[in-house]
Amino acid sequence: MNIHQGLDYKLYKVYIWGGLPILVIYLVIAVVVFEAPNLPDPQMFLMLLVPIMIWIAGIFLYWWWVFLFKDRLELEDVEEDQQGGIPGIKSLRNWSTLHQAMAVHGGDIKELKKNYRKSKLPILIWYGASNVLALWIFCPLTLGFFGILQGFGLGTWLAGVFVWIVVMLVGTPFLFKIGSKSAGEAYLAPLGLEFTELPRLNQDGISSITGGQQRIPDGHATIEGKRHGRLVHIETLGKHSLTVLQAHLPEFKVSSEAGKLIPKKGAPDRVVVALKSLRKAKRWQGIHIFSGPRGIGIQRQSKGTNMWLYDLWLAEYLLDKISVN
């Protein structure tokens, strides 16, 4: 989801980068001019620590809004906008926006919502734990300054902070491993695709000598499915990928020259016009397009994760422009 976009995120950046210097200036004035450290405990606490706690609380509350509400509202808007056709060129600005658009146009938006909620759960658990740590740090200080919490020693407070940090350090890799696995399962189903073949996992050379458990993939992965009534076949192996869509098309070829898609001689006029609207970009580097009576295929040799998604969009885009059933 696009958590770093929108008016709310712009206001959040203003809150962070505008509020921080204001907070620092306020604290300097409180210490130098009003001699806040020399005030009795409640007054010193109210003047020095409360503004810091309010600023930090604003940060925590914003991210709760993002994790609990912003993503859900965005998905509801996407579901209402669900329709056929091909995503527009604007959806190419990053992988996340393209994946969401491809799920809406030709995929399964309900599957997108279900899998996204599943992959987000570990993040919510980790973020909730970090909030508990913040409460443990600030609540005893607050209650102690007002004389409500008596007999709560510094040793107990420090021990609680230490134990909770250790728990988070131990649990974080586990949580993010679960989240990564869920996210990996989630990105294909909303597109109407699935893995039909996975690479073997073989022990690498160093691990075989040292007795480690490191595994490296050996072989290609195959992804298949159906979109817009067409069969889709995708193979990936390292930085190489092949994306094929079944269709009856005229023969033509397209190559990439430094990220600019250039149709070969004899390409249909509609293909030439369609490619002119695609600007030169790194995402198109290292690809070759082949078309014929059995379908359209796009070969790629380039760095990046899941770059085949751009090839899938490009193939559907060209099919839509050619308007062939």
C-alpha positions as a Markdown table, in Angstrom:
| # | Residue | x | y | z |
|---|---|---|---|---|
| 1 | Met | 0.0 | 0.0 | 0.0 |
| 2 | Asn | 1.1 | 3.6 | -0.6 |
| 3 | Ile | 1.8 | 4.6 | 3.0 |
| 4 | His | 4.3 | 7.3 | 1.9 |
| 5 | Gln | 1.8 | 9.2 | -0.2 |
| 6 | Gly | -1.2 | 11.4 | 0.3 |
| 7 | Leu | -2.0 | 14.5 | 2.3 |
| 8 | Asp | -1.8 | 12.7 | 5.6 |
| 9 | Tyr | 1.8 | 11.7 | 5.0 |
| 10 | Lys | 2.7 | 15.3 | 3.9 |
| 11 | Leu | 1.2 | 16.6 | 7.1 |
| 12 | Tyr | 3.1 | 13.9 | 9.1 |
| 13 | Lys | 6.4 | 15.1 | 7.6 |
| 14 | Val | 5.5 | 18.7 | 8.6 |
| 15 | Tyr | 4.7 | 17.4 | 12.1 |
| 16 | Ile | 8.1 | 15.6 | 12.3 |
| 17 | Trp | 10.5 | 18.1 | 10.7 |
| 18 | Gly | 8.6 | 21.2 | 11.8 |
| 19 | Gly | 7.7 | 20.0 | 15.3 |
| 20 | Leu | 11.2 | 18.8 | 16.2 |
| 21 | Pro | 13.0 | 22.2 | 16.0 |
| 22 | Ile | 10.1 | 23.9 | 17.7 |
| 23 | Leu | 10.4 | 21.3 | 20.5 |
| 24 | Val | 14.1 | 21.8 | 20.8 |
| 25 | Ile | 13.8 | 25.6 | 20.9 |
| 26 | Tyr | 11.1 | 25.3 | 23.6 |
| 27 | Leu | 13.2 | 23.0 | 25.7 |
| 28 | Val | 16.2 | 25.4 | 25.5 |
| 29 | Ile | 14.0 | 28.3 | 26.5 |
| 30 | Ala | 12.5 | 26.3 | 29.4 |
| 31 | Val | 15.9 | 25.4 | 30.7 |
| 32 | Val | 17.8 | 28.6 | 30.2 |
| 33 | Val | 15.1 | 31.3 | 30.7 |
| 34 | Phe | 12.7 | 29.6 | 33.2 |
| 35 | Glu | 15.2 | 27.3 | 34.9 |
| 36 | Ala | 12.9 | 24.4 | 34.6 |
| 37 | Pro | 15.3 | 21.8 | 36.2 |
| 38 | Asn | 15.2 | 23.8 | 39.4 |
| 39 | Leu | 11.4 | 23.7 | 39.7 |
| 40 | Pro | 9.6 | 21.2 | 42.0 |
| 41 | Asp | 8.9 | 17.8 | 40.5 |
| 42 | Pro | 5.4 | 18.2 | 39.1 |
| 43 | Gln | 6.1 | 21.6 | 37.5 |
| 44 | Met | 9.5 | 20.4 | 36.1 |
| 45 | Phe | 7.8 | 17.3 | 34.6 |
| 46 | Leu | 5.0 | 19.3 | 33.1 |
| 47 | Met | 7.4 | 21.8 | 31.6 |
| 48 | Leu | 10.1 | 19.5 | 30.2 |
| 49 | Leu | 8.8 | 15.9 | 29.7 |
| 50 | Val | 5.1 | 16.4 | 28.8 |
| 51 | Pro | 5.9 | 18.2 | 25.5 |
| 52 | Ile | 8.3 | 15.5 | 24.5 |
| 53 | Met | 5.8 | 12.8 | 25.4 |
| 54 | Ile | 3.0 | 14.5 | 23.4 |
| 55 | Trp | 5.3 | 14.8 | 20.3 |
| 56 | Ile | 6.2 | 11.1 | 20.5 |
| 57 | Ala | 2.6 | 10.1 | 21.1 |
| 58 | Gly | 1.7 | 12.0 | 17.9 |
| 59 | Ile | 4.1 | 9.8 | 15.9 |
| 60 | Phe | 2.8 | 6.6 | 17.4 |
| 61 | Leu | -0.9 | 7.6 | 16.8 |
| 62 | Tyr | -0.2 | 8.5 | 13.2 |
| 63 | Trp | 1.3 | 5.0 | 12.4 |
| 64 | Trp | -1.7 | 3.4 | 14.2 |
| 65 | Trp | -3.9 | 5.3 | 11.8 |
| 66 | Val | -1.8 | 4.1 | 8.9 |
| 67 | Phe | -1.8 | 0.4 | 9.9 |
| 68 | Leu | -5.4 | 0.2 | 11.1 |
| 69 | Phe | -7.3 | 2.6 | 8.8 |
| 70 | Lys | -5.4 | 4.1 | 5.9 |
| 71 | Asp | -4.7 | 0.8 | 4.1 |
| 72 | Arg | -8.3 | -0.5 | 4.7 |
| 73 | Leu | -9.8 | 2.7 | 3.2 |
| 74 | Glu | -7.5 | 2.5 | 0.2 |
| 75 | Leu | -8.5 | -1.1 | -0.4 |
| 76 | Glu | -12.2 | -0.2 | -0.2 |
| 77 | Asp | -11.7 | 2.6 | -2.7 |
| 78 | Val | -9.8 | 0.2 | -5.0 |
| 79 | Glu | -12.6 | -2.4 | -4.7 |
| 80 | Glu | -15.3 | 0.2 | -5.7 |
| 81 | Asp | -13.2 | 1.1 | -8.7 |
| 82 | Gln | -12.7 | -2.5 | -9.8 |
| 83 | Gln | -13.3 | -2.9 | -13.5 |
| 84 | Gly | -11.9 | -4.6 | -16.6 |
| 85 | Gly | -9.4 | -3.3 | -19.1 |
| 86 | Ile | -5.7 | -2.5 | -18.6 |
| 87 | Pro | -4.2 | -0.4 | -15.9 |
| 88 | Gly | -3.1 | 3.1 | -17.1 |
| 89 | Ile | 0.5 | 4.1 | -17.6 |
| 90 | Lys | 0.4 | 6.0 | -14.2 |
| 91 | Ser | 0.3 | 2.6 | -12.4 |
| 92 | Leu | 3.9 | 2.0 | -13.5 |
| 93 | Arg | 5.4 | 4.5 | -11.0 |
| 94 | Asn | 6.4 | 1.6 | -8.7 |
| 95 | Trp | 5.9 | -2.1 | -8.1 |
| 96 | Ser | 3.3 | -1.6 | -5.4 |
| 97 | Thr | 1.0 | 0.6 | -7.4 |
| 98 | Leu | 1.4 | -1.7 | -10.4 |
| 99 | His | 0.6 | -4.9 | -8.4 |
| 100 | Gln | -2.5 | -3.2 | -6.9 |
| 101 | Ala | -3.7 | -2.0 | -10.3 |
| 102 | Met | -3.1 | -5.5 | -11.9 |
| 103 | Ala | -5.1 | -7.1 | -9.1 |
| 104 | Val | -8.0 | -4.7 | -9.8 |
| 105 | His | -7.8 | -5.0 | -13.6 |
| 106 | Gly | -7.9 | -8.7 | -14.5 |
| 107 | Gly | -7.1 | -10.1 | -11.0 |
| 108 | Asp | -9.0 | -10.8 | -7.7 |
| 109 | Ile | -9.3 | -7.7 | -5.4 |
| 110 | Lys | -10.9 | -9.9 | -2.6 |
| 111 | Glu | -7.9 | -12.1 | -2.6 |
| 112 | Leu | -5.7 | -9.0 | -2.5 |
| 113 | Lys | -7.5 | -7.7 | 0.7 |
| 114 | Lys | -7.4 | -11.1 | 2.4 |
| 115 | Asn | -3.8 | -11.7 | 1.8 |
| 116 | Tyr | -2.8 | -8.2 | 2.6 |
| 117 | Arg | -4.4 | -8.4 | 6.1 |
| 118 | Lys | -2.6 | -11.7 | 6.7 |
| 119 | Ser | 0.8 | -10.3 | 5.8 |
| 120 | Lys | 0.2 | -7.1 | 7.9 |
| 121 | Leu | -0.5 | -9.0 | 11.2 |
| 122 | Pro | 3.2 | -9.5 | 12.1 |
| 123 | Ile | 3.8 | -5.7 | 11.6 |
| 124 | Leu | 0.9 | -4.9 | 14.0 |
| 125 | Ile | 2.3 | -7.3 | 16.6 |
| 126 | Trp | 5.8 | -5.7 | 16.4 |
| 127 | Tyr | 4.4 | -2.2 | 16.4 |
| 128 | Gly | 2.2 | -3.0 | 19.4 |
| 129 | Ala | 5.2 | -4.3 | 21.3 |
| 130 | Ser | 7.2 | -1.1 | 20.6 |
| 131 | Asn | 4.2 | 0.9 | 22.0 |
| 132 | Val | 4.2 | -1.3 | 25.1 |
| 133 | Leu | 7.9 | -0.5 | 25.5 |
| 134 | Ala | 7.2 | 3.2 | 25.2 |
| 135 | Leu | 4.5 | 3.0 | 27.9 |
| 136 | Trp | 6.8 | 1.1 | 30.2 |
| 137 | Ile | 9.4 | 3.8 | 29.8 |
| 138 | Phe | 7.2 | 6.9 | 30.3 |
| 139 | Cys | 4.3 | 5.7 | 32.6 |
| 140 | Pro | 6.5 | 5.0 | 35.7 |
| 141 | Leu | 8.2 | 8.4 | 35.1 |
| 142 | Thr | 4.8 | 10.2 | 34.9 |
| 143 | Leu | 3.3 | 8.5 | 37.9 |
| 144 | Gly | 6.4 | 8.9 | 39.9 |
| 145 | Phe | 6.6 | 12.6 | 39.3 |
| 146 | Phe | 3.1 | 13.0 | 40.6 |
| 147 | Gly | 3.7 | 10.9 | 43.6 |
| 148 | Ile | 1.2 | 8.2 | 42.5 |
| 149 | Leu | 3.6 | 5.4 | 42.0 |
| 150 | Gln | 5.8 | 4.9 | 45.1 |
| 151 | Gly | 8.4 | 2.3 | 45.7 |
| 152 | Phe | 9.0 | 1.6 | 42.0 |
| 153 | Gly | 12.8 | 1.3 | 41.9 |
| 154 | Leu | 15.1 | 2.3 | 39.1 |
| 155 | Gly | 16.4 | -1.2 | 39.0 |
| 156 | Thr | 12.9 | -2.6 | 38.3 |
| 157 | Trp | 12.3 | 0.0 | 35.6 |
| 158 | Leu | 15.7 | -0.7 | 33.9 |
| 159 | Ala | 15.2 | -4.5 | 34.1 |
| 160 | Gly | 11.8 | -4.1 | 32.4 |
| 161 | Val | 13.3 | -2.0 | 29.6 |
| 162 | Phe | 16.1 | -4.5 | 29.1 |
| 163 | Val | 13.9 | -7.6 | 29.1 |
| 164 | Trp | 11.4 | -6.1 | 26.7 |
| 165 | Ile | 14.2 | -5.0 | 24.3 |
| 166 | Val | 15.6 | -8.5 | 24.3 |
| 167 | Val | 12.2 | -10.0 | 23.6 |
| 168 | Met | 11.7 | -7.7 | 20.7 |
| 169 | Leu | 15.2 | -8.4 | 19.3 |
| 170 | Val | 14.6 | -12.1 | 19.5 |
| 171 | Gly | 11.0 | -11.9 | 18.2 |
| 172 | Thr | 11.6 | -9.5 | 15.3 |
| 173 | Pro | 13.3 | -11.9 | 12.9 |
| 174 | Phe | 10.6 | -14.5 | 13.6 |
| 175 | Leu | 7.8 | -12.0 | 13.0 |
| 176 | Phe | 9.3 | -10.6 | 9.8 |
| 177 | Lys | 10.0 | -14.1 | 8.5 |
| 178 | Ile | 6.3 | -14.9 | 8.9 |
| 179 | Gly | 5.4 | -11.6 | 7.2 |
| 180 | Ser | 7.7 | -12.2 | 4.3 |
| 181 | Lys | 6.3 | -15.7 | 3.8 |
| 182 | Ser | 2.7 | -14.3 | 3.9 |
| 183 | Ala | 3.6 | -11.5 | 1.5 |
| 184 | Gly | 5.3 | -14.0 | -0.9 |
| 185 | Glu | 2.1 | -16.1 | -0.9 |
| 186 | Ala | 0.0 | -12.9 | -1.3 |
| 187 | Tyr | 1.4 | -11.3 | -4.4 |
| 188 | Leu | 0.4 | -14.0 | -6.9 |
| 189 | Ala | -3.1 | -15.0 | -5.9 |
| 190 | Pro | -4.6 | -11.4 | -6.4 |
| 191 | Leu | -3.2 | -11.5 | -9.9 |
| 192 | Gly | -5.0 | -14.7 | -10.7 |
| 193 | Leu | -1.6 | -16.5 | -10.9 |
| 194 | Glu | 0.1 | -19.3 | -8.9 |
| 195 | Phe | 3.4 | -21.1 | -8.7 |
| 196 | Thr | 3.2 | -24.4 | -10.7 |
| 197 | Glu | 6.9 | -25.2 | -10.3 |
| 198 | Leu | 9.5 | -24.1 | -7.7 |
| 199 | Pro | 13.3 | -24.4 | -7.9 |
| 200 | Arg | 15.0 | -27.1 | -5.8 |
| 201 | Leu | 16.8 | -25.9 | -2.7 |
| 202 | Asn | 20.3 | -27.3 | -2.6 |
| 203 | Gln | 22.9 | -27.0 | 0.1 |
| 204 | Asp | 25.6 | -24.5 | -1.0 |
| 205 | Gly | 29.3 | -25.4 | -1.1 |
| 206 | Ile | 30.4 | -23.6 | 2.1 |
| 207 | Ser | 27.5 | -25.0 | 4.2 |
| 208 | Ser | 28.4 | -28.5 | 3.0 |
| 209 | Ile | 31.9 | -28.0 | 4.4 |
| 210 | Thr | 31.1 | -26.2 | 7.6 |
| 211 | Gly | 27.9 | -28.2 | 8.4 |
| 212 | Gly | 25.6 | -25.2 | 8.0 |
| 213 | Gln | 22.0 | -25.3 | 6.7 |
| 214 | Gln | 22.3 | -22.6 | 4.0 |
| 215 | Arg | 20.1 | -23.5 | 1.0 |
| 216 | Ile | 20.3 | -21.9 | -2.5 |
| 217 | Pro | 17.7 | -22.2 | -5.2 |
| 218 | Asp | 18.6 | -24.4 | -8.2 |
| 219 | Gly | 16.5 | -24.2 | -11.3 |
| 220 | His | 13.7 | -22.0 | -12.5 |
| 221 | Ala | 10.3 | -21.1 | -11.1 |
| 222 | Thr | 7.1 | -21.3 | -13.1 |
| 223 | Ile | 4.1 | -19.2 | -12.6 |
| 224 | Glu | 0.8 | -19.8 | -14.5 |
| 225 | Gly | -2.8 | -18.7 | -14.5 |
| 226 | Lys | -5.5 | -16.9 | -16.5 |
| 227 | Arg | -6.1 | -13.2 | -16.9 |
| 228 | His | -8.7 | -11.6 | -19.2 |
| 229 | Gly | -9.5 | -15.0 | -20.5 |
| 230 | Arg | -5.9 | -15.6 | -21.7 |
| 231 | Leu | -3.5 | -18.2 | -20.4 |
| 232 | Val | -0.4 | -16.8 | -18.8 |
| 233 | His | 2.9 | -18.6 | -18.5 |
| 234 | Ile | 5.9 | -17.0 | -16.7 |
| 235 | Glu | 9.4 | -18.5 | -16.0 |
| 236 | Thr | 12.0 | -16.9 | -13.9 |
| 237 | Leu | 15.7 | -17.9 | -13.3 |
| 238 | Gly | 17.9 | -15.4 | -11.5 |
| 239 | Lys | 17.9 | -12.2 | -13.6 |
| 240 | His | 16.3 | -13.9 | -16.5 |
| 241 | Ser | 12.5 | -14.2 | -17.1 |
| 242 | Leu | 10.1 | -15.2 | -19.8 |
| 243 | Thr | 6.5 | -14.0 | -19.9 |
| 244 | Val | 4.1 | -15.5 | -22.4 |
| 245 | Leu | 0.4 | -14.8 | -23.1 |
| 246 | Gln | -1.7 | -16.9 | -25.3 |
| 247 | Ala | -3.3 | -14.9 | -28.2 |
| 248 | His | -3.6 | -14.9 | -32.0 |
| 249 | Leu | -1.4 | -12.0 | -33.2 |
| 250 | Pro | 0.5 | -10.8 | -36.2 |
| 251 | Glu | 4.2 | -11.4 | -36.2 |
| 252 | Phe | 6.4 | -8.6 | -34.9 |
| 253 | Lys | 9.4 | -8.0 | -32.8 |
| 254 | Val | 10.4 | -5.2 | -30.4 |
| 255 | Ser | 13.8 | -4.6 | -28.7 |
| 256 | Ser | 15.0 | -2.3 | -26.0 |
| 257 | Glu | 17.7 | 0.2 | -26.6 |
| 258 | Ala | 18.9 | 1.6 | -23.3 |
| 259 | Gly | 15.3 | 1.5 | -21.9 |
| 260 | Lys | 13.6 | 2.7 | -25.1 |
| 261 | Leu | 11.3 | 0.2 | -26.8 |
| 262 | Ile | 11.9 | 0.1 | -30.5 |
| 263 | Pro | 9.6 | -1.8 | -32.9 |
| 264 | Lys | 11.3 | -3.7 | -35.7 |
| 265 | Lys | 10.5 | -3.2 | -39.3 |
| 266 | Gly | 7.1 | -4.6 | -40.2 |
| 267 | Ala | 5.5 | -4.1 | -36.8 |
| 268 | Pro | 1.7 | -3.2 | -37.0 |
| 269 | Asp | 1.0 | 0.5 | -36.9 |
| 270 | Arg | -1.0 | 0.1 | -33.6 |
| 271 | Val | 2.1 | -1.4 | -31.9 |
| 272 | Val | 4.2 | 1.5 | -33.2 |
| 273 | Val | 1.8 | 4.1 | -31.8 |
| 274 | Ala | 1.3 | 2.2 | -28.5 |
| 275 | Leu | 5.1 | 2.1 | -27.9 |
| 276 | Lys | 5.5 | 5.8 | -28.6 |
| 277 | Ser | 3.4 | 6.6 | -25.5 |
| 278 | Leu | 5.9 | 4.6 | -23.3 |
| 279 | Arg | 8.8 | 6.8 | -22.2 |
| 280 | Lys | 12.4 | 5.6 | -22.0 |
| 281 | Ala | 12.8 | 4.0 | -18.6 |
| 282 | Lys | 15.1 | 1.6 | -16.7 |
| 283 | Arg | 12.2 | -0.8 | -16.3 |
| 284 | Trp | 12.3 | -1.6 | -20.0 |
| 285 | Gln | 16.0 | -2.3 | -20.2 |
| 286 | Gly | 17.1 | -5.8 | -21.3 |
| 287 | Ile | 13.8 | -7.0 | -22.8 |
| 288 | His | 12.9 | -8.4 | -26.2 |
| 289 | Ile | 9.3 | -8.9 | -27.4 |
| 290 | Phe | 8.3 | -11.6 | -29.9 |
| 291 | Ser | 4.7 | -12.0 | -31.2 |
| 292 | Gly | 3.0 | -14.4 | -33.5 |
| 293 | Pro | -0.1 | -16.6 | -34.1 |
| 294 | Arg | 0.4 | -18.5 | -30.8 |
| 295 | Gly | 0.8 | -15.5 | -28.5 |
| 296 | Ile | 3.2 | -12.8 | -27.3 |
| 297 | Gly | 6.4 | -13.4 | -25.3 |
| 298 | Ile | 8.7 | -11.1 | -23.5 |
| 299 | Gln | 12.2 | -12.1 | -22.6 |
| 300 | Arg | 14.1 | -10.1 | -19.9 |
| 301 | Gln | 17.6 | -10.0 | -18.6 |
| 302 | Ser | 17.8 | -7.4 | -15.9 |
| 303 | Lys | 18.4 | -6.9 | -12.2 |
| 304 | Gly | 15.4 | -6.5 | -9.9 |
| 305 | Thr | 12.8 | -8.5 | -8.0 |
| 306 | Asn | 9.7 | -9.6 | -9.8 |
| 307 | Met | 10.4 | -7.5 | -12.8 |
| 308 | Trp | 8.2 | -9.9 | -14.8 |
| 309 | Leu | 5.2 | -8.0 | -13.5 |
| 310 | Tyr | 6.1 | -5.0 | -15.8 |
| 311 | Asp | 6.4 | -7.5 | -18.7 |
| 312 | Leu | 3.0 | -8.9 | -17.9 |
| 313 | Trp | 1.6 | -5.4 | -18.0 |
| 314 | Leu | 3.4 | -4.6 | -21.2 |
| 315 | Ala | 2.1 | -7.7 | -22.9 |
| 316 | Glu | -1.5 | -7.0 | -21.8 |
| 317 | Tyr | -1.1 | -3.3 | -22.8 |
| 318 | Leu | 0.0 | -4.3 | -26.4 |
| 319 | Leu | -2.8 | -6.8 | -26.7 |
| 320 | Asp | -5.3 | -4.2 | -25.6 |
| 321 | Lys | -4.0 | -1.7 | -28.2 |
| 322 | Ile | -4.0 | -4.3 | -31.0 |
| 323 | Ser | -7.5 | -5.3 | -30.0 |
| 324 | Val | -7.3 | -8.9 | -30.9 |
| 325 | Asn | -9.4 | -11.6 | -29.2 |
